[in-house]
Amino acid sequence: MNAQQIAEAVLDAMTANDRASKALGMEVLHIAPGAATVVMTVRENMLNGFDICHGGVVSTLADSAFAFACNSHNELTVASGFSIDIVAPSRLGDRLKAVAQEVSLAGRTGVYDITVTNQNDELIAVFRGKSYRIKGKPVVLLPMPAEPAV
């Protein structure tokens, strides 16, 4: 399997059991080694007392894109920390898009930048995630390559 096929297999395995992303109506539009794009529409039950999308929901969208991107290499990877700056509000009906991109991957640690925009490509949030790989634990068991015919 090539790197793209591995990323797709990991995505399939992760989304099959990702109850949080499903509950929030998230959809993965793109997966590639070290990258992911996830979208979500802001619903009524995501609004805070000011009728704007709760910051925790925006963070969860970015965190999901981060998780898909950093696990795309098929090594079980968890967040070791993240920071988020919410720079504009999002409102009921907005279609938010989180685009995750690997910045650095060295040994067991990685750094990922995620931007969240709305349907008008207006910046909503900037998220930086730090990841930690669990040594020797794949996300999904992949088929072994076939032996070449002799």
C-alpha positions in Angstrom: 0.0 0.0 0.0 1.2 3.5 -0.7 1.1 6.4 1.8 -2.3 7.7 0.4 -3.9 4.3 0.6 -2.6 3.9 4.2 -4.1 7.3 5.2 -7.4 6.3 3.7 -7.4 3.0 5.5 -6.7 4.8 8.8 -9.5 7.2 8.2 -11.9 4.4 7.6 -10.9 2.7 10.8 -11.0 5.9 12.9 -14.4 7.2 11.5 -16.0 3.8 12.1 -15.7 4.4 15.9 -15.5 8.2 16.2 -18.7 8.9 18.1 -17.9 12.5 18.9 -17.3 13.6 15.3 -20.4 11.8 14.2 -22.5 13.3 16.9 -21.4 16.8 15.8 -22.2 16.0 12.1 -18.6 16.3 11.0 -17.6 15.0 7.5 -14.0 14.4 6.3 -13.6 15.9 2.9 -9.9 15.1 2.4 -7.3 12.9 3.9 -3.6 12.6 2.9 -0.4 11.7 4.8 -0.1 14.5 7.4 -3.2 16.4 6.3 -7.0 16.4 6.7 -10.0 18.6 5.9 -13.1 18.2 8.0 -16.4 20.2 7.7 -19.3 20.8 10.0 -22.5 22.9 10.0 -23.2 24.9 13.1 -26.5 23.7 14.6 -28.9 25.2 17.2 -27.5 22.9 19.9 -24.0 24.2 19.3 -24.8 27.8 20.2 -23.8 29.4 23.5 -25.8 32.1 25.4 -24.8 34.8 22.9 -26.1 32.8 19.9 -22.6 32.1 18.6 -21.0 28.8 18.2 -19.5 27.6 21.5 -15.7 27.8 21.4 -15.4 24.3 22.6 -17.3 23.1 19.5 -14.9 25.0 17.2 -12.0 23.5 19.1 -13.5 20.0 18.7 -13.8 20.5 15.0 -10.1 21.5 14.8 -9.1 18.7 17.1 -10.8 16.1 14.9 -9.0 17.4 11.8 -5.8 17.3 13.9 -6.4 13.7 14.9 -7.1 12.5 11.4 -4.0 14.2 10.1 -1.6 13.0 12.8 -2.8 9.4 12.7 -2.7 9.2 8.9 0.7 7.6 9.0 -0.8 4.6 10.8 1.0 5.0 14.0 -1.4 5.5 17.0 -1.0 9.1 17.9 -2.5 11.2 20.6 -2.6 14.9 21.4 0.0 16.1 23.9 -1.4 19.6 23.8 -3.0 22.3 21.7 -3.8 25.9 21.7 -6.5 27.8 19.8 -7.2 31.4 19.0 -10.7 32.1 18.0 -10.6 35.2 15.9 -14.2 35.6 14.8 -17.6 34.2 15.8 -19.4 31.6 13.8 -23.2 31.5 13.8 -26.2 29.2 13.3 -26.0 27.6 9.8 -22.3 28.5 9.2 -20.4 25.7 7.4 -17.1 25.5 9.2 -14.0 23.9 7.6 -10.9 22.8 9.5 -7.8 22.2 7.4 -5.0 20.4 9.2 -1.4 20.3 7.9 1.6 18.6 9.4 4.3 21.2 10.2 6.9 18.9 11.8 7.2 15.2 12.5 10.4 14.0 14.3 10.6 10.8 16.2 7.5 10.4 18.4 6.4 14.1 18.3 4.7 16.2 15.7 3.3 19.7 15.3 0.2 20.4 13.2 -1.5 23.7 12.2 -5.2 23.8 11.7 -7.2 26.7 10.3 -10.9 27.0 10.7 -12.8 29.1 8.2 -16.5 29.6 7.3 -18.4 29.2 4.0 -17.1 32.7 3.0 -13.5 31.6 3.6 -13.4 34.0 6.6 -10.9 32.9 9.3 -12.7 31.7 12.5 -9.9 30.1 14.4 -6.2 29.1 14.3 -5.3 25.9 16.2 -1.8 24.4 16.8 -1.7 20.8 18.0 1.2 18.9 19.4 1.1 15.1 19.0 2.8 12.1 20.5 3.1 8.7 18.8 2.7 5.5 20.8 5.6 3.3 19.7 4.7 0.1 17.9 1.0 0.6 17.9 -0.7 0.9 14.4 -4.1 2.4 14.1 -5.2 -0.4 11.8 -3.6 -3.7 10.8 -2.8 -3.5 7.1 -2.5 -6.5 4.8 1.0 -7.8 4.2 2.3 -7.3 0.7 2.1 -10.3 -1.5 5.3 -12.3 -2.1 6.5 -11.7 -5.7 6.0 -14.7 -8.0 9.2 -16.6 -8.7 
